[in-house]
Amino acid sequence: MKAELETNNLLNIDSTEVSMAAIADAALAGMQLDAIFISGSDGLVLAQAVVFDQISVFSEGLAAAVPQLFKRAQKLLIQARLPIVTMSTFFVGQHAITCAGAHQIFCACIHRTEYPSGEDLKICQNLAHELVWYCSHRATV
């Protein structure tokens, strides 16, 4: 039970019953983000939370691109005999977008600031890690 509450602890969510939408909302409220999109490996949006409605226009495209970016980057890095990437940040205009995830779950975090802090990046990576664990292990219990 304790492992199941790691996502709740990371985002300071009180409830033991949490939906993906509640996780996205809590991440948006507790982190320095303008938006967060959680998608599956098929690129479909599982949950999202946005500060500005204009950002939601990008949800489907970004959710579809993130799993493909990871698959292609991993393939290239394996061929080059380099370590696997677990998270990446790129810029679209003045927006920093951090992507993290593995297997079946991916997160795209659009940061509020142009240059996210190390702490912000660590939280994004931890959130993605916990979501991957929660969706892969908890779903089979």
BATI-441375 format. One record per residue: residue in one letter; x, y, z of N, C-alpha, C in turn. Coordinates in Angstrom, 2 decimals. Example, Ala and Ser with C-alpha at 12.3 -4.5 7.8 and 13.67 -1.06 7.14 Angstrom:
REM BATI-441375
resn	nX	nY	nZ	caX	caY	caZ	cX	cY	cZ
A	13.19	-5.69	7.80	12.30	-4.50	7.80	13.20	-3.30	7.80
S	12.85	-2.25	7.08	13.67	-1.06	7.14	12.90	0.03	7.87
***
This chain:
REM BATI-441375
resn	nX	nY	nZ	caX	caY	caZ	cX	cY	cZ
M	0.83	-1.20	0.00	0.00	0.00	0.00	0.87	1.26	0.00
K	2.00	1.21	0.71	2.86	2.40	0.78	3.37	2.79	-0.60
A	3.77	1.80	-1.39	4.29	2.09	-2.73	3.22	2.74	-3.60
E	1.97	2.36	-3.41	0.88	2.92	-4.19	0.67	4.40	-3.90
L	1.09	4.85	-2.73	0.87	6.24	-2.33	2.03	7.16	-2.69
E	3.06	6.65	-3.36	4.21	7.48	-3.71	3.79	8.65	-4.61
T	2.93	8.40	-5.57	2.45	9.48	-6.44	1.71	10.52	-5.62
N	0.87	10.06	-4.70	0.15	10.98	-3.81	1.12	11.82	-2.99
N	2.15	11.18	-2.44	3.13	11.88	-1.62	3.92	12.88	-2.45
L	4.30	12.51	-3.65	5.08	13.39	-4.52	4.33	14.68	-4.82
L	3.01	14.57	-5.01	2.20	15.73	-5.39	1.36	16.28	-4.24
N	1.55	15.75	-3.04	0.78	16.19	-1.86	-0.73	16.04	-2.06
I	-1.13	14.89	-2.55	-2.55	14.58	-2.73	-3.01	13.79	-1.51
D	-4.11	14.20	-0.89	-4.59	13.56	0.33	-5.27	12.22	0.08
S	-6.04	12.13	-0.95	-6.88	10.96	-1.21	-6.06	9.72	-1.55
T	-6.57	8.57	-1.16	-5.94	7.32	-1.57	-6.53	6.83	-2.89
E	-7.62	7.42	-3.32	-8.24	7.10	-4.61	-7.96	8.25	-5.56
V	-7.08	8.04	-6.52	-6.66	9.13	-7.39	-6.81	8.73	-8.85
S	-7.41	9.61	-9.63	-7.52	9.38	-11.07	-6.35	10.06	-11.78
M	-6.15	9.71	-13.05	-5.10	10.35	-13.84	-5.38	11.85	-13.96
A	-6.64	12.23	-14.08	-6.99	13.65	-14.18	-6.62	14.38	-12.89
A	-6.86	13.75	-11.74	-6.50	14.36	-10.46	-4.99	14.50	-10.33
I	-4.24	13.52	-10.82	-2.78	13.59	-10.80	-2.30	14.74	-11.67
A	-2.88	14.88	-12.86	-2.49	15.98	-13.76	-2.81	17.33	-13.12
D	-3.98	17.45	-12.52	-4.36	18.71	-11.86	-3.42	19.03	-10.70
A	-3.08	18.02	-9.90	-2.18	18.24	-8.76	-0.77	18.60	-9.23
A	-0.32	17.98	-10.30	1.01	18.32	-10.85	1.04	19.76	-11.32
L	-0.02	20.18	-11.99	-0.10	21.55	-12.48	-0.11	22.54	-11.32
A	-0.84	22.22	-10.27	-0.94	23.12	-9.11	0.34	23.14	-8.28
G	1.03	22.01	-8.20	2.19	21.92	-7.32	3.53	22.15	-7.97
M	3.56	22.23	-9.28	4.83	22.42	-9.99	4.76	23.73	-10.77
Q	5.89	24.17	-11.27	5.95	25.41	-12.06	5.65	25.08	-13.52
L	4.38	24.70	-13.80	4.00	24.28	-15.14	2.85	25.12	-15.69
D	2.85	25.28	-17.01	1.69	25.85	-17.69	0.77	24.74	-18.18
A	1.31	23.54	-18.35	0.50	22.41	-18.79	1.23	21.10	-18.52
I	0.45	20.04	-18.40	0.99	18.69	-18.34	0.06	17.78	-19.14
F	0.66	16.93	-19.95	-0.09	15.95	-20.73	0.45	14.58	-20.40
I	-0.43	13.66	-20.06	-0.05	12.28	-19.79	-0.64	11.45	-20.91
S	0.23	10.67	-21.57	-0.23	9.89	-22.72	0.24	8.45	-22.61
G	-0.41	7.60	-23.39	0.01	6.22	-23.50	1.00	6.06	-24.63
S	1.52	4.85	-24.80	2.51	4.60	-25.85	1.90	4.75	-27.24
D	0.59	4.68	-27.34	-0.08	4.88	-28.62	-0.27	6.35	-28.96
G	0.11	7.24	-28.04	0.03	8.67	-28.30	-1.30	9.31	-27.94
L	-2.21	8.55	-27.35	-3.50	9.11	-26.95	-3.38	9.79	-25.59
V	-4.05	10.92	-25.45	-4.03	11.67	-24.19	-4.85	10.91	-23.15
L	-4.21	10.56	-22.04	-4.90	9.90	-20.94	-5.43	10.93	-19.94
A	-4.67	12.00	-19.75	-5.07	13.08	-18.85	-4.28	14.32	-19.21
Q	-4.86	15.47	-18.91	-4.16	16.73	-19.15	-4.67	17.78	-18.18
A	-3.83	18.75	-17.94	-4.20	19.92	-17.15	-3.45	21.10	-17.76
V	-4.16	22.17	-18.01	-3.56	23.35	-18.65	-3.97	24.62	-17.92
V	-3.07	25.60	-17.93	-3.37	26.90	-17.34	-4.12	27.76	-18.35
F	-3.65	27.73	-19.59	-4.26	28.54	-20.65	-4.89	27.63	-21.70
D	-6.11	27.95	-22.11	-6.80	27.12	-23.09	-6.04	27.02	-24.42
Q	-5.25	28.05	-24.76	-4.51	28.03	-26.02	-3.52	26.86	-26.06
I	-3.01	26.47	-24.92	-2.03	25.37	-24.87	-2.69	24.04	-25.18
S	-3.96	23.88	-24.84	-4.63	22.60	-25.06	-4.71	22.23	-26.54
V	-4.52	23.21	-27.42	-4.48	22.95	-28.86	-3.35	21.98	-29.20
F	-2.26	22.02	-28.42	-1.09	21.19	-28.69	-1.18	19.80	-28.05
S	-2.21	19.54	-27.27	-2.25	18.31	-26.48	-2.14	17.05	-27.33
E	-2.93	16.93	-28.36	-2.91	15.71	-29.16	-1.59	15.53	-29.90
G	-1.08	16.60	-30.49	0.18	16.51	-31.22	1.34	16.19	-30.31
L	1.39	16.83	-29.16	2.48	16.60	-28.22	2.38	15.20	-27.61
A	1.18	14.79	-27.25	0.98	13.46	-26.69	1.37	12.37	-27.69
A	1.11	12.61	-28.96	1.47	11.64	-30.00	2.97	11.63	-30.27
A	3.61	12.79	-30.15	5.04	12.90	-30.48	5.94	12.33	-29.40
V	5.58	12.48	-28.14	6.47	12.10	-27.04	6.86	10.62	-27.07
P	5.92	9.67	-27.18	6.35	8.26	-27.22	7.26	7.97	-28.42
Q	6.97	8.58	-29.56	7.81	8.37	-30.75	9.20	8.95	-30.56
L	9.30	10.12	-29.93	10.61	10.71	-29.64	11.45	9.77	-28.79
F	10.83	9.19	-27.77	11.57	8.29	-26.89	12.00	7.02	-27.61
K	11.10	6.43	-28.39	11.44	5.20	-29.10	12.59	5.43	-30.08
R	12.52	6.50	-30.83	13.56	6.79	-31.82	14.88	7.16	-31.15
A	14.81	7.94	-30.07	16.03	8.32	-29.36	16.70	7.09	-28.76
Q	15.91	6.19	-28.17	16.49	4.99	-27.58	17.14	4.11	-28.64
K	16.49	3.97	-29.77	17.06	3.16	-30.86	18.39	3.75	-31.32
L	18.42	5.05	-31.51	19.64	5.73	-31.95	20.76	5.60	-30.90
L	20.42	5.78	-29.64	21.42	5.71	-28.57	21.96	4.29	-28.41
I	21.11	3.30	-28.57	21.57	1.91	-28.52	22.56	1.64	-29.65
Q	22.23	2.12	-30.86	23.13	1.94	-32.00	24.46	2.64	-31.77
A	24.44	3.77	-31.10	25.66	4.53	-30.83	26.37	4.05	-29.55
R	25.79	3.04	-28.89	26.34	2.49	-27.64	26.46	3.56	-26.55
L	25.43	4.37	-26.45	25.36	5.41	-25.43	24.27	5.06	-24.42
P	24.30	5.68	-23.24	23.27	5.40	-22.24	21.88	5.82	-22.73
I	20.88	5.12	-22.24	19.49	5.39	-22.60	19.03	6.68	-21.93
V	18.25	7.46	-22.64	17.68	8.71	-22.12	16.40	8.38	-21.36
T	16.28	8.93	-20.14	15.06	8.74	-19.36	14.20	10.00	-19.34
M	14.77	11.10	-19.77	14.06	12.37	-19.78	14.78	13.31	-20.74
S	14.01	14.16	-21.41	14.64	15.17	-22.27	13.83	16.45	-22.21
T	14.52	17.56	-22.39	13.88	18.87	-22.42	14.26	19.54	-23.72
F	13.26	20.06	-24.41	13.52	20.81	-25.64	12.68	22.08	-25.60
F	12.96	22.97	-26.52	12.30	24.27	-26.52	11.48	24.45	-27.78
V	10.27	24.94	-27.60	9.41	25.35	-28.71	9.12	26.82	-28.45
G	9.76	27.67	-29.24	9.68	29.10	-28.96	10.33	29.38	-27.63
Q	9.60	30.01	-26.73	10.13	30.30	-25.40	9.66	29.30	-24.35
H	9.01	28.24	-24.78	8.49	27.24	-23.85	9.43	26.05	-23.74
A	9.86	25.75	-22.53	10.63	24.54	-22.27	9.64	23.40	-22.04
I	9.85	22.30	-22.75	8.98	21.14	-22.64	9.84	19.95	-22.21
T	9.50	19.37	-21.07	10.22	18.21	-20.57	9.37	16.98	-20.80
C	9.98	15.97	-21.39	9.31	14.71	-21.67	9.99	13.60	-20.88
A	9.20	12.77	-20.25	9.73	11.65	-19.49	8.72	10.52	-19.54
G	9.21	9.32	-19.28	8.33	8.17	-19.27	9.04	6.92	-19.74
A	8.29	5.85	-19.82	8.82	4.57	-20.29	7.66	3.62	-20.53
H	7.93	2.57	-21.26	6.97	1.51	-21.52	5.67	2.05	-22.09
Q	4.65	2.18	-21.25	3.31	2.54	-21.73	2.85	3.94	-21.33
I	3.59	4.64	-20.47	3.14	5.94	-19.95	4.22	7.00	-20.18
F	3.79	8.15	-20.69	4.70	9.26	-20.94	4.07	10.57	-20.47
C	4.91	11.49	-20.01	4.46	12.82	-19.57	5.16	13.88	-20.40
A	4.43	14.91	-20.73	5.01	16.10	-21.34	4.64	17.27	-20.43
C	5.65	17.91	-19.87	5.45	19.04	-18.96	5.89	20.32	-19.64
I	4.98	21.26	-19.81	5.32	22.56	-20.37	5.57	23.49	-19.19
H	6.82	23.91	-19.06	7.24	24.71	-17.90	6.78	26.16	-18.02
R	6.49	26.73	-16.87	6.07	28.13	-16.79	7.24	29.06	-17.07
T	8.43	28.65	-16.65	9.62	29.47	-16.85	10.37	29.00	-18.09
E	11.14	29.90	-18.66	11.89	29.55	-19.87	12.97	28.51	-19.60
Y	13.57	28.58	-18.41	14.62	27.64	-18.03	14.23	26.93	-16.74
P	13.75	25.70	-16.83	13.33	24.99	-15.61	14.52	24.70	-14.70
S	14.26	24.71	-13.41	15.31	24.42	-12.42	15.57	22.92	-12.36
G	16.68	22.57	-11.76	17.00	21.17	-11.56	15.95	20.46	-10.74
E	15.40	21.16	-9.76	14.35	20.59	-8.92	13.09	20.31	-9.74
D	12.71	21.24	-10.63	11.56	21.03	-11.50	11.76	19.80	-12.38
L	12.96	19.66	-12.93	13.26	18.52	-13.80	13.21	17.21	-13.01
K	13.72	17.24	-11.80	13.71	16.05	-10.96	12.28	15.62	-10.63
I	11.43	16.59	-10.34	10.03	16.28	-10.04	9.34	15.69	-11.26
C	9.60	16.24	-12.44	9.03	15.69	-13.68	9.45	14.24	-13.87
Q	10.73	13.97	-13.67	11.24	12.62	-13.84	10.64	11.67	-12.80
N	10.56	12.11	-11.55	9.97	11.28	-10.50	8.50	11.01	-10.77
L	7.78	12.02	-11.22	6.36	11.84	-11.53	6.19	10.80	-12.63
A	6.95	10.92	-13.70	6.86	9.95	-14.80	7.20	8.55	-14.31
H	8.25	8.44	-13.50	8.65	7.13	-12.96	7.53	6.52	-12.13
E	6.91	7.32	-11.27	5.83	6.82	-10.42	4.60	6.44	-11.24
L	4.29	7.23	-12.27	3.14	6.90	-13.12	3.38	5.60	-13.88
V	4.60	5.42	-14.37	4.93	4.17	-15.07	4.76	2.99	-14.12
W	5.30	3.11	-12.90	5.16	2.04	-11.92	3.70	1.80	-11.59
Y	2.99	2.87	-11.27	1.60	2.76	-10.84	0.74	2.10	-11.91
C	0.90	2.52	-13.14	0.06	1.99	-14.22	0.46	0.57	-14.61
S	1.72	0.21	-14.48	2.12	-1.14	-14.88	1.90	-2.15	-13.76
H	2.22	-1.79	-12.52	2.10	-2.74	-11.41	0.71	-2.72	-10.78
R	0.20	-1.55	-10.50	-1.10	-1.44	-9.83	-2.21	-1.96	-10.72
A	-2.10	-1.76	-12.01	-3.14	-2.20	-12.93	-3.26	-3.72	-12.96
T	-2.21	-4.44	-12.59	-2.24	-5.89	-12.62	-2.66	-6.51	-11.29
V	-2.78	-5.71	-10.24	-3.15	-6.24	-8.92	-4.63	-6.49	-8.86
***
